[in-house]
Amino acid sequence: MLASYRRLFALPGTAAFTLAGLLARLSMSMTGVSLVVLLSERRGSYALAGTVSAAGLATGAIGMPLIGRLVDRYGQARVTVPATLYNAVPFAGLLLCVRAGAPDWTLYACWAACAAAPNLGGMARARWAHLYRADPAARHLANSFEQALDELCFMAAPVLAMVLCTTVAPEAGMITAGVIGSAGALLFAAQRRTEPPLAGHPAGARQGSPLRVPGLRVLLLTFLATGVVFGSMELTTVAYADSLGQKPVAGGLLGLVAGGSCVAGLVFGLLRPRRAPGVRFLLGVSAMAVLLLLPLAAGVGGAGLPLLGAALFAAGTGTAPTMVTGMTLIQELMPQRQLNEGMAVAVSGIVVGISAGAALAGAVAEHAGPGAGYWLPAGAAALALLIAVAGRRHLRVPGATAVVRGNSEQPVGATR
């Protein structure tokens, strides 16, 4: 496995931008938990923490595609540096407002203003797509590797945030996230030799919305439902463990979900795709829908935490292939001049879905049995499958090949 992934880093500069991007993404995965702990400790209100967090998610879902459009227009470095420096101002403002006991509305204003965070995961995938534009097998491997890195951040970041917030100070998690996030983004932007060149824009022509591409609309709706899976799974698992008097175990259970996805992503990257990307995506969503029946059965059936943990690990293995193939489809369906914006739109759909899923799961946890919340991720996965099946004709890539054979295969997207 290591030998297969090592070949990705044969090109100069690939390790540097990967490590820098990993720092920034680790920071993004830390901020959610760190913000909740900070506000619950300093303001004594989980409700306030949740609504402030939701305000940031809402503005981030709007700001991310706009930043992606600027990246496509002006380049990664020219947008990432000023966006990172700008974001540091309201981020620091939030910490100062909490420290000074400022009114609650200042917290909403500061966190909502942090909407210019660049999508470093999308930018990294855009670099791989550029570097291996003539090698579909390497692009598949790179997308799988990036998904595994995402899951690694989801596993490690909350643990690191909790350790810092509980052993150092409630502000420690946010401060650490801000420092390493800014440093990682600036270091990423400094890696100019791997930055994709700007695609040409016709003079005087207006750049339309990436949602004009029918395939992206299908992927956006599918990712929105997938986000509901993530958000509802997280809150339901915490509520379920709490109902059994084992709330501290919830972090480990959620780590099993991310662990299953991480392992599946790495293994999936080693497989040679033998079907077109659209077909692989449908198979991935189908597997996700089936595997999410396992935690539902364990939760509703009262199987206990060990069996639930095994079910969550198995369910996690179904998400990575779906996400990897979905990002591959965006790379193939979108014109190069809108690649970053297209990926940012998809990620925004996931973010909105996570927020909605958490809200729905919270309501179910309050009014139903402890395991009933697992109907939500199972139902959302089934909805994602229905959307993908209904829009499958839009997921066909012109000129797609059925089998990838190493480096000799021609690019899957033949018309870019």
KEMI-233356 format. One record per residue (C-alpha): residue in three letters; x, y, z; residue number from 1. Coordinates in steps of 0.1 Angstrom, whole numbers, plus 5000, padded with zeros to 4 digits. Last residue first. Example, Ala and Ser with C-alpha at 12.3 -4.5 7.8 and 13.67 -1.06 7.14 Angstrom:
2
site code SER	xx 5137	yy 4989	zz 5071	pos 2
site code ALA	xx 5123	yy 4955	zz 5078	pos 1
This chain:
416
site code ARG	xx 4883	yy 5196	zz 4786	pos 416
site code THR	xx 4865	yy 5172	zz 4762	pos 415
site code ALA	xx 4879	yy 5138	zz 4768	pos 414
site code GLY	xx 4873	yy 5135	zz 4805	pos 413
site code VAL	xx 4887	yy 5100	zz 4814	pos 412
site code PRO	xx 4922	yy 5110	zz 4805	pos 411
site code GLN	xx 4940	yy 5085	zz 4783	pos 410
site code GLU	xx 4953	yy 5053	zz 4798	pos 409
site code SER	xx 4991	yy 5046	zz 4798	pos 408
site code ASN	xx 4998	yy 5054	zz 4834	pos 407
site code GLY	xx 4981	yy 5024	zz 4849	pos 406
site code ARG	xx 4953	yy 5006	zz 4832	pos 405
site code VAL	xx 4920	yy 5023	zz 4839	pos 404
site code VAL	xx 4890	yy 5004	zz 4827	pos 403
site code ALA	xx 4856	yy 5016	zz 4815	pos 402
site code THR	xx 4867	yy 5047	zz 4796	pos 401
site code ALA	xx 4848	yy 5079	zz 4797	pos 400
site code GLY	xx 4846	yy 5099	zz 4764	pos 399
site code PRO	xx 4819	yy 5122	zz 4777	pos 398
site code VAL	xx 4814	yy 5116	zz 4814	pos 397
site code ARG	xx 4780	yy 5102	zz 4824	pos 396
site code LEU	xx 4767	yy 5116	zz 4856	pos 395
site code HIS	xx 4737	yy 5134	zz 4840	pos 394
site code ARG	xx 4721	yy 5101	zz 4831	pos 393
site code ARG	xx 4723	yy 5090	zz 4867	pos 392
site code GLY	xx 4700	yy 5118	zz 4879	pos 391
site code ALA	xx 4671	yy 5097	zz 4893	pos 390
site code VAL	xx 4696	yy 5070	zz 4905	pos 389
site code ALA	xx 4717	yy 5096	zz 4923	pos 388
site code ILE	xx 4687	yy 5112	zz 4939	pos 387
site code LEU	xx 4672	yy 5079	zz 4950	pos 386
site code LEU	xx 4706	yy 5069	zz 4965	pos 385
site code ALA	xx 4709	yy 5101	zz 4984	pos 384
site code LEU	xx 4674	yy 5096	zz 4998	pos 383
site code ALA	xx 4684	yy 5061	zz 5010	pos 382
site code ALA	xx 4714	yy 5076	zz 5027	pos 381
site code ALA	xx 4692	yy 5102	zz 5043	pos 380
site code GLY	xx 4668	yy 5075	zz 5056	pos 379
site code ALA	xx 4697	yy 5055	zz 5071	pos 378
site code PRO	xx 4712	yy 5086	zz 5086	pos 377
site code LEU	xx 4678	yy 5096	zz 5101	pos 376
site code TRP	xx 4666	yy 5062	zz 5113	pos 375
site code TYR	xx 4696	yy 5062	zz 5136	pos 374
site code GLY	xx 4678	yy 5088	zz 5157	pos 373
site code ALA	xx 4655	yy 5061	zz 5171	pos 372
site code GLY	xx 4683	yy 5045	zz 5192	pos 371
site code PRO	xx 4678	yy 5067	zz 5223	pos 370
site code GLY	xx 4640	yy 5066	zz 5221	pos 369
site code ALA	xx 4620	yy 5096	zz 5208	pos 368
site code HIS	xx 4613	yy 5132	zz 5217	pos 367
site code GLU	xx 4646	yy 5148	zz 5227	pos 366
site code ALA	xx 4668	yy 5126	zz 5205	pos 365
site code VAL	xx 4645	yy 5132	zz 5175	pos 364
site code ALA	xx 4648	yy 5170	zz 5179	pos 363
site code GLY	xx 4686	yy 5168	zz 5182	pos 362
site code ALA	xx 4688	yy 5145	zz 5152	pos 361
site code LEU	xx 4669	yy 5170	zz 5131	pos 360
site code ALA	xx 4693	yy 5198	zz 5141	pos 359
site code ALA	xx 4724	yy 5177	zz 5135	pos 358
site code GLY	xx 4712	yy 5166	zz 5101	pos 357
site code ALA	xx 4704	yy 5202	zz 5091	pos 356
site code SER	xx 4739	yy 5214	zz 5100	pos 355
site code ILE	xx 4756	yy 5184	zz 5084	pos 354
site code GLY	xx 4735	yy 5189	zz 5052	pos 353
site code VAL	xx 4745	yy 5225	zz 5050	pos 352
site code VAL	xx 4781	yy 5215	zz 5053	pos 351
site code ILE	xx 4778	yy 5187	zz 5027	pos 350
site code GLY	xx 4762	yy 5211	zz 5002	pos 349
site code SER	xx 4789	yy 5236	zz 5008	pos 348
site code VAL	xx 4814	yy 5209	zz 5000	pos 347
site code ALA	xx 4797	yy 5204	zz 4966	pos 346
site code VAL	xx 4797	yy 5241	zz 4959	pos 345
site code ALA	xx 4834	yy 5243	zz 4968	pos 344
site code MET	xx 4842	yy 5215	zz 4944	pos 343
site code GLY	xx 4824	yy 5234	zz 4916	pos 342
site code GLU	xx 4841	yy 5267	zz 4925	pos 341
site code ASN	xx 4876	yy 5250	zz 4924	pos 340
site code LEU	xx 4869	yy 5234	zz 4890	pos 339
site code GLN	xx 4854	yy 5264	zz 4873	pos 338
site code ARG	xx 4880	yy 5273	zz 4847	pos 337
site code GLN	xx 4889	yy 5236	zz 4843	pos 336
site code PRO	xx 4854	yy 5228	zz 4829	pos 335
site code MET	xx 4834	yy 5207	zz 4853	pos 334
site code LEU	xx 4823	yy 5171	zz 4846	pos 333
site code GLU	xx 4856	yy 5153	zz 4850	pos 332
site code GLN	xx 4868	yy 5170	zz 4882	pos 331
site code ILE	xx 4833	yy 5169	zz 4896	pos 330
site code LEU	xx 4831	yy 5132	zz 4889	pos 329
site code THR	xx 4864	yy 5125	zz 4907	pos 328
site code MET	xx 4850	yy 5144	zz 4937	pos 327
site code GLY	xx 4820	yy 5121	zz 4937	pos 326
site code THR	xx 4841	yy 5090	zz 4932	pos 325
site code VAL	xx 4861	yy 5098	zz 4964	pos 324
site code MET	xx 4831	yy 5108	zz 4984	pos 323
site code THR	xx 4811	yy 5076	zz 4976	pos 322
site code PRO	xx 4842	yy 5054	zz 4980	pos 321
site code ALA	xx 4848	yy 5071	zz 5014	pos 320
site code THR	xx 4812	yy 5068	zz 5028	pos 319
site code GLY	xx 4806	yy 5030	zz 5027	pos 318
site code THR	xx 4835	yy 5021	zz 5051	pos 317
site code GLY	xx 4820	yy 5043	zz 5078	pos 316
site code ALA	xx 4790	yy 5020	zz 5081	pos 315
site code ALA	xx 4813	yy 4991	zz 5089	pos 314
site code PHE	xx 4829	yy 5011	zz 5117	pos 313
site code LEU	xx 4795	yy 5022	zz 5129	pos 312
site code ALA	xx 4783	yy 4986	zz 5131	pos 311
site code ALA	xx 4814	yy 4975	zz 5150	pos 310
site code GLY	xx 4809	yy 5004	zz 5175	pos 309
site code LEU	xx 4772	yy 4995	zz 5178	pos 308
site code LEU	xx 4782	yy 4959	zz 5186	pos 307
site code PRO	xx 4805	yy 4971	zz 5214	pos 306
site code LEU	xx 4780	yy 4998	zz 5226	pos 305
site code GLY	xx 4749	yy 4977	zz 5232	pos 304
site code ALA	xx 4726	yy 4957	zz 5209	pos 303
site code GLY	xx 4696	yy 4978	zz 5219	pos 302
site code GLY	xx 4676	yy 4967	zz 5188	pos 301
site code VAL	xx 4670	yy 5003	zz 5177	pos 300
site code GLY	xx 4706	yy 5012	zz 5179	pos 299
site code ALA	xx 4721	yy 4980	zz 5165	pos 298
site code ALA	xx 4696	yy 4977	zz 5136	pos 297
site code LEU	xx 4701	yy 5014	zz 5128	pos 296
site code PRO	xx 4739	yy 5010	zz 5131	pos 295
site code LEU	xx 4737	yy 4982	zz 5105	pos 294
site code LEU	xx 4712	yy 4999	zz 5081	pos 293
site code LEU	xx 4739	yy 5024	zz 5073	pos 292
site code LEU	xx 4757	yy 4997	zz 5054	pos 291
site code VAL	xx 4729	yy 4994	zz 5028	pos 290
site code ALA	xx 4727	yy 5031	zz 5020	pos 289
site code MET	xx 4765	yy 5035	zz 5019	pos 288
site code ALA	xx 4768	yy 5005	zz 4995	pos 287
site code SER	xx 4742	yy 5020	zz 4972	pos 286
site code VAL	xx 4759	yy 5054	zz 4973	pos 285
site code GLY	xx 4792	yy 5037	zz 4963	pos 284
site code LEU	xx 4776	yy 5017	zz 4935	pos 283
site code LEU	xx 4759	yy 5048	zz 4921	pos 282
site code PHE	xx 4793	yy 5066	zz 4922	pos 281
site code ARG	xx 4811	yy 5037	zz 4905	pos 280
site code VAL	xx 4785	yy 5038	zz 4877	pos 279
site code GLY	xx 4790	yy 5076	zz 4872	pos 278
site code PRO	xx 4828	yy 5071	zz 4872	pos 277
site code ALA	xx 4828	yy 5045	zz 4844	pos 276
site code ARG	xx 4836	yy 5010	zz 4854	pos 275
site code ARG	xx 4867	yy 4989	zz 4860	pos 274
site code PRO	xx 4883	yy 5012	zz 4885	pos 273
site code ARG	xx 4917	yy 4997	zz 4895	pos 272
site code LEU	xx 4916	yy 4992	zz 4933	pos 271
site code LEU	xx 4945	yy 5007	zz 4953	pos 270
site code GLY	xx 4926	yy 5039	zz 4960	pos 269
site code PHE	xx 4897	yy 5020	zz 4974	pos 268
site code VAL	xx 4920	yy 5005	zz 5001	pos 267
site code LEU	xx 4930	yy 5039	zz 5013	pos 266
site code GLY	xx 4895	yy 5053	zz 5013	pos 265
site code ALA	xx 4881	yy 5022	zz 5030	pos 264
site code VAL	xx 4907	yy 5025	zz 5058	pos 263
site code CYS	xx 4898	yy 5062	zz 5063	pos 262
site code SER	xx 4861	yy 5056	zz 5061	pos 261
site code GLY	xx 4863	yy 5029	zz 5088	pos 260
site code GLY	xx 4884	yy 5051	zz 5110	pos 259
site code ALA	xx 4860	yy 5080	zz 5106	pos 258
site code VAL	xx 4831	yy 5058	zz 5118	pos 257
site code LEU	xx 4853	yy 5043	zz 5145	pos 256
site code GLY	xx 4863	yy 5078	zz 5157	pos 255
site code LEU	xx 4826	yy 5085	zz 5162	pos 254
site code LEU	xx 4824	yy 5056	zz 5186	pos 253
site code GLY	xx 4856	yy 5068	zz 5204	pos 252
site code GLY	xx 4841	yy 5103	zz 5209	pos 251
site code ALA	xx 4809	yy 5088	zz 5221	pos 250
site code VAL	xx 4827	yy 5068	zz 5249	pos 249
site code PRO	xx 4827	yy 5099	zz 5271	pos 248
site code LYS	xx 4788	yy 5098	zz 5271	pos 247
site code GLN	xx 4786	yy 5064	zz 5287	pos 246
site code GLY	xx 4755	yy 5067	zz 5309	pos 245
site code LEU	xx 4735	yy 5046	zz 5285	pos 244
site code SER	xx 4714	yy 5076	zz 5274	pos 243
site code ASP	xx 4747	yy 5095	zz 5269	pos 242
site code ALA	xx 4759	yy 5069	zz 5245	pos 241
site code TYR	xx 4727	yy 5072	zz 5225	pos 240
site code ALA	xx 4728	yy 5110	zz 5225	pos 239
site code VAL	xx 4764	yy 5111	zz 5213	pos 238
site code THR	xx 4757	yy 5086	zz 5186	pos 237
site code THR	xx 4726	yy 5105	zz 5175	pos 236
site code LEU	xx 4746	yy 5138	zz 5173	pos 235
site code GLU	xx 4773	yy 5123	zz 5151	pos 234
site code MET	xx 4750	yy 5102	zz 5129	pos 233
site code SER	xx 4726	yy 5131	zz 5123	pos 232
site code GLY	xx 4754	yy 5154	zz 5110	pos 231
site code PHE	xx 4772	yy 5128	zz 5089	pos 230
site code VAL	xx 4740	yy 5114	zz 5072	pos 229
site code VAL	xx 4726	yy 5149	zz 5067	pos 228
site code GLY	xx 4758	yy 5157	zz 5049	pos 227
site code THR	xx 4752	yy 5127	zz 5026	pos 226
site code ALA	xx 4718	yy 5142	zz 5018	pos 225
site code LEU	xx 4735	yy 5174	zz 5008	pos 224
site code PHE	xx 4761	yy 5154	zz 4989	pos 223
site code THR	xx 4734	yy 5138	zz 4968	pos 222
site code LEU	xx 4718	yy 5172	zz 4961	pos 221
site code LEU	xx 4751	yy 5187	zz 4951	pos 220
site code LEU	xx 4760	yy 5157	zz 4930	pos 219
site code VAL	xx 4728	yy 5159	zz 4910	pos 218
site code ARG	xx 4733	yy 5196	zz 4905	pos 217
site code LEU	xx 4769	yy 5190	zz 4895	pos 216
site code GLY	xx 4758	yy 5166	zz 4868	pos 215
site code PRO	xx 4734	yy 5191	zz 4853	pos 214
site code VAL	xx 4762	yy 5217	zz 4847	pos 213
site code ARG	xx 4744	yy 5251	zz 4850	pos 212
site code LEU	xx 4752	yy 5247	zz 4887	pos 211
site code PRO	xx 4787	yy 5260	zz 4879	pos 210
site code SER	xx 4771	yy 5295	zz 4878	pos 209
site code GLY	xx 4779	yy 5315	zz 4847	pos 208
site code GLN	xx 4811	yy 5334	zz 4841	pos 207
site code ARG	xx 4803	yy 5364	zz 4821	pos 206
site code ALA	xx 4823	yy 5370	zz 4789	pos 205
site code GLY	xx 4841	yy 5402	zz 4783	pos 204
site code ALA	xx 4873	yy 5384	zz 4771	pos 203
site code PRO	xx 4868	yy 5346	zz 4771	pos 202
site code HIS	xx 4883	yy 5332	zz 4803	pos 201
site code GLY	xx 4915	yy 5311	zz 4800	pos 200
site code ALA	xx 4923	yy 5286	zz 4827	pos 199
site code LEU	xx 4947	yy 5298	zz 4854	pos 198
site code PRO	xx 4977	yy 5275	zz 4860	pos 197
site code PRO	xx 4974	yy 5249	zz 4887	pos 196
site code GLU	xx 4997	yy 5255	zz 4917	pos 195
site code THR	xx 5024	yy 5229	zz 4920	pos 194
site code ARG	xx 5053	yy 5253	zz 4915	pos 193
site code ARG	xx 5037	yy 5279	zz 4937	pos 192
site code GLN	xx 5040	yy 5262	zz 4971	pos 191
site code ALA	xx 5036	yy 5295	zz 4991	pos 190
site code ALA	xx 4998	yy 5292	zz 4991	pos 189
site code PHE	xx 5001	yy 5260	zz 5011	pos 188
site code LEU	xx 5025	yy 5277	zz 5036	pos 187
site code LEU	xx 4999	yy 5305	zz 5040	pos 186
site code ALA	xx 4971	yy 5280	zz 5045	pos 185
site code GLY	xx 4990	yy 5259	zz 5070	pos 184
site code ALA	xx 5002	yy 5289	zz 5091	pos 183
site code SER	xx 4966	yy 5303	zz 5092	pos 182
site code GLY	xx 4952	yy 5269	zz 5103	pos 181
site code ILE	xx 4980	yy 5262	zz 5127	pos 180
site code VAL	xx 4975	yy 5295	zz 5145	pos 179
site code GLY	xx 4937	yy 5296	zz 5145	pos 178
site code ALA	xx 4933	yy 5260	zz 5155	pos 177
site code THR	xx 4958	yy 5265	zz 5184	pos 176
site code ILE	xx 4939	yy 5296	zz 5196	pos 175
site code MET	xx 4905	yy 5278	zz 5193	pos 174
site code GLY	xx 4917	yy 5248	zz 5213	pos 173
site code ALA	xx 4934	yy 5268	zz 5239	pos 172
site code GLU	xx 4905	yy 5291	zz 5247	pos 171
site code PRO	xx 4889	yy 5266	zz 5272	pos 170
site code ALA	xx 4923	yy 5265	zz 5290	pos 169
site code VAL	xx 4952	yy 5240	zz 5293	pos 168
site code THR	xx 4939	yy 5205	zz 5303	pos 167
site code THR	xx 4902	yy 5206	zz 5292	pos 166
site code CYS	xx 4904	yy 5228	zz 5261	pos 165
site code LEU	xx 4937	yy 5214	zz 5249	pos 164
site code VAL	xx 4927	yy 5177	zz 5254	pos 163
site code MET	xx 4893	yy 5184	zz 5238	pos 162
site code ALA	xx 4908	yy 5200	zz 5207	pos 161
site code LEU	xx 4933	yy 5172	zz 5202	pos 160
site code VAL	xx 4906	yy 5146	zz 5204	pos 159
site code PRO	xx 4884	yy 5166	zz 5181	pos 158
site code ALA	xx 4912	yy 5169	zz 5156	pos 157
site code ALA	xx 4925	yy 5133	zz 5154	pos 156
site code MET	xx 4895	yy 5114	zz 5140	pos 155
site code PHE	xx 4880	yy 5140	zz 5117	pos 154
site code CYS	xx 4916	yy 5150	zz 5106	pos 153
site code LEU	xx 4923	yy 5113	zz 5097	pos 152
site code GLU	xx 4890	yy 5112	zz 5078	pos 151
site code ASP	xx 4900	yy 5142	zz 5056	pos 150
site code LEU	xx 4935	yy 5126	zz 5051	pos 149
site code ALA	xx 4918	yy 5094	zz 5039	pos 148
site code GLN	xx 4897	yy 5115	zz 5015	pos 147
site code GLU	xx 4928	yy 5131	zz 5001	pos 146
site code PHE	xx 4944	yy 5097	zz 4996	pos 145
site code SER	xx 4914	yy 5084	zz 4977	pos 144
site code ASN	xx 4915	yy 5115	zz 4955	pos 143
site code ALA	xx 4952	yy 5109	zz 4948	pos 142
site code LEU	xx 4947	yy 5073	zz 4939	pos 141
site code HIS	xx 4919	yy 5081	zz 4915	pos 140
site code ARG	xx 4941	yy 5109	zz 4900	pos 139
site code ALA	xx 4970	yy 5084	zz 4897	pos 138
site code ALA	xx 4948	yy 5059	zz 4878	pos 137
site code PRO	xx 4934	yy 5087	zz 4855	pos 136
site code ASP	xx 4969	yy 5097	zz 4844	pos 135
site code ALA	xx 4969	yy 5126	zz 4818	pos 134
site code ARG	xx 4958	yy 5153	zz 4843	pos 133
site code TYR	xx 4982	yy 5140	zz 4869	pos 132
site code LEU	xx 4996	yy 5173	zz 4880	pos 131
site code HIS	xx 4964	yy 5193	zz 4873	pos 130
site code ALA	xx 4940	yy 5169	zz 4890	pos 129
site code TRP	xx 4965	yy 5166	zz 4919	pos 128
site code ARG	xx 4965	yy 5204	zz 4922	pos 127
site code ALA	xx 4927	yy 5206	zz 4920	pos 126
site code ARG	xx 4925	yy 5180	zz 4948	pos 125
site code ALA	xx 4947	yy 5202	zz 4970	pos 124
site code MET	xx 4925	yy 5232	zz 4962	pos 123
site code GLY	xx 4894	yy 5213	zz 4971	pos 122
site code GLY	xx 4908	yy 5202	zz 5005	pos 121
site code LEU	xx 4921	yy 5238	zz 5011	pos 120
site code ASN	xx 4886	yy 5253	zz 5007	pos 119
site code PRO	xx 4895	yy 5289	zz 5015	pos 118
site code ALA	xx 4880	yy 5304	zz 5047	pos 117
site code ALA	xx 4862	yy 5336	zz 5037	pos 116
site code ALA	xx 4832	yy 5331	zz 5059	pos 115
site code CYS	xx 4847	yy 5341	zz 5092	pos 114
site code ALA	xx 4822	yy 5370	zz 5094	pos 113
site code ALA	xx 4796	yy 5346	zz 5108	pos 112
site code TRP	xx 4819	yy 5339	zz 5137	pos 111
site code CYS	xx 4824	yy 5376	zz 5145	pos 110
site code ALA	xx 4788	yy 5387	zz 5141	pos 109
site code TYR	xx 4774	yy 5357	zz 5161	pos 108
site code LEU	xx 4798	yy 5364	zz 5189	pos 107
site code THR	xx 4790	yy 5401	zz 5189	pos 106
site code TRP	xx 4753	yy 5393	zz 5192	pos 105
site code ASP	xx 4760	yy 5376	zz 5225	pos 104
site code PRO	xx 4771	yy 5408	zz 5242	pos 103
site code ALA	xx 4808	yy 5412	zz 5252	pos 102
site code GLY	xx 4822	yy 5394	zz 5282	pos 101
site code ALA	xx 4857	yy 5406	zz 5276	pos 100
site code ARG	xx 4872	yy 5372	zz 5271	pos 99
site code VAL	xx 4844	yy 5360	zz 5248	pos 98
site code CYS	xx 4846	yy 5392	zz 5228	pos 97
site code LEU	xx 4884	yy 5389	zz 5225	pos 96
site code LEU	xx 4882	yy 5353	zz 5213	pos 95
site code LEU	xx 4855	yy 5363	zz 5187	pos 94
site code GLY	xx 4876	yy 5392	zz 5175	pos 93
site code ALA	xx 4906	yy 5370	zz 5170	pos 92
site code PHE	xx 4885	yy 5349	zz 5145	pos 91
site code PRO	xx 4870	yy 5382	zz 5131	pos 90
site code VAL	xx 4906	yy 5394	zz 5122	pos 89
site code ALA	xx 4922	yy 5360	zz 5112	pos 88
site code ASN	xx 4897	yy 5356	zz 5084	pos 87
site code TYR	xx 4911	yy 5386	zz 5066	pos 86
site code LEU	xx 4947	yy 5373	zz 5067	pos 85
site code THR	xx 4935	yy 5339	zz 5054	pos 84
site code ALA	xx 4915	yy 5355	zz 5026	pos 83
site code PRO	xx 4944	yy 5378	zz 5017	pos 82
site code VAL	xx 4968	yy 5348	zz 5013	pos 81
site code THR	xx 4943	yy 5323	zz 4998	pos 80
site code VAL	xx 4932	yy 5345	zz 4969	pos 79
site code ARG	xx 4965	yy 5353	zz 4952	pos 78
site code ALA	xx 4979	yy 5319	zz 4961	pos 77
site code GLN	xx 4951	yy 5298	zz 4945	pos 76
site code GLY	xx 4947	yy 5317	zz 4913	pos 75
site code TYR	xx 4928	yy 5348	zz 4900	pos 74
site code ARG	xx 4897	yy 5336	zz 4884	pos 73
site code ASP	xx 4894	yy 5300	zz 4896	pos 72
site code VAL	xx 4904	yy 5311	zz 4931	pos 71
site code LEU	xx 4879	yy 5339	zz 4930	pos 70
site code ARG	xx 4851	yy 5314	zz 4921	pos 69
site code GLY	xx 4862	yy 5291	zz 4949	pos 68
site code ILE	xx 4860	yy 5321	zz 4973	pos 67
site code LEU	xx 4825	yy 5326	zz 4962	pos 66
site code PRO	xx 4818	yy 5289	zz 4966	pos 65
site code MET	xx 4831	yy 5290	zz 5002	pos 64
site code GLY	xx 4813	yy 5321	zz 5012	pos 63
site code ILE	xx 4777	yy 5308	zz 5011	pos 62
site code ALA	xx 4783	yy 5276	zz 5029	pos 61
site code GLY	xx 4806	yy 5295	zz 5053	pos 60
site code THR	xx 4778	yy 5319	zz 5061	pos 59
site code ALA	xx 4755	yy 5291	zz 5072	pos 58
site code LEU	xx 4782	yy 5271	zz 5090	pos 57
site code GLY	xx 4793	yy 5302	zz 5110	pos 56
site code ALA	xx 4757	yy 5309	zz 5120	pos 55
site code ALA	xx 4753	yy 5272	zz 5130	pos 54
site code SER	xx 4783	yy 5274	zz 5153	pos 53
site code VAL	xx 4768	yy 5305	zz 5170	pos 52
site code THR	xx 4735	yy 5286	zz 5173	pos 51
site code GLY	xx 4751	yy 5256	zz 5189	pos 50
site code ALA	xx 4773	yy 5275	zz 5213	pos 49
site code LEU	xx 4744	yy 5296	zz 5225	pos 48
site code ALA	xx 4723	yy 5265	zz 5231	pos 47
site code TYR	xx 4752	yy 5248	zz 5249	pos 46
site code SER	xx 4752	yy 5277	zz 5274	pos 45
site code GLY	xx 4775	yy 5284	zz 5303	pos 44
site code ARG	xx 4791	yy 5315	zz 5287	pos 43
site code ARG	xx 4827	yy 5308	zz 5294	pos 42
site code GLU	xx 4825	yy 5270	zz 5296	pos 41
site code SER	xx 4798	yy 5263	zz 5270	pos 40
site code LEU	xx 4812	yy 5290	zz 5248	pos 39
site code LEU	xx 4847	yy 5275	zz 5248	pos 38
site code VAL	xx 4836	yy 5239	zz 5246	pos 37
site code VAL	xx 4814	yy 5245	zz 5216	pos 36
site code LEU	xx 4840	yy 5266	zz 5198	pos 35
site code SER	xx 4867	yy 5240	zz 5204	pos 34
site code VAL	xx 4845	yy 5212	zz 5191	pos 33
site code GLY	xx 4837	yy 5230	zz 5158	pos 32
site code THR	xx 4872	yy 5246	zz 5155	pos 31
site code MET	xx 4892	yy 5214	zz 5155	pos 30
site code SER	xx 4882	yy 5200	zz 5121	pos 29
site code MET	xx 4891	yy 5233	zz 5104	pos 28
site code SER	xx 4925	yy 5233	zz 5121	pos 27
site code LEU	xx 4933	yy 5198	zz 5109	pos 26
site code ARG	xx 4924	yy 5210	zz 5074	pos 25
site code ALA	xx 4950	yy 5238	zz 5076	pos 24
site code LEU	xx 4977	yy 5215	zz 5089	pos 23
site code LEU	xx 4969	yy 5189	zz 5062	pos 22
site code GLY	xx 4971	yy 5216	zz 5035	pos 21
site code ALA	xx 5007	yy 5224	zz 5045	pos 20
site code LEU	xx 5016	yy 5187	zz 5046	pos 19
site code THR	xx 5001	yy 5181	zz 5011	pos 18
site code PHE	xx 5016	yy 5212	zz 4996	pos 17
site code ALA	xx 5051	yy 5202	zz 5007	pos 16
site code ALA	xx 5048	yy 5165	zz 4998	pos 15
site code THR	xx 5037	yy 5174	zz 4962	pos 14
site code GLY	xx 5065	yy 5199	zz 4956	pos 13
site code PRO	xx 5086	yy 5178	zz 4932	pos 12
site code LEU	xx 5068	yy 5149	zz 4915	pos 11
site code ALA	xx 5074	yy 5115	zz 4929	pos 10
site code PHE	xx 5049	yy 5121	zz 4956	pos 9
site code LEU	xx 5021	yy 5102	zz 4941	pos 8
site code ARG	xx 5044	yy 5072	zz 4937	pos 7
site code ARG	xx 5045	yy 5068	zz 4975	pos 6
site code TYR	xx 5008	yy 5059	zz 4974	pos 5
site code SER	xx 5014	yy 5026	zz 4957	pos 4
site code ALA	xx 5046	yy 5018	zz 4977	pos 3
site code LEU	xx 5028	yy 5024	zz 5010	pos 2
site code MET	xx 5000	yy 5000	zz 5000	pos 1
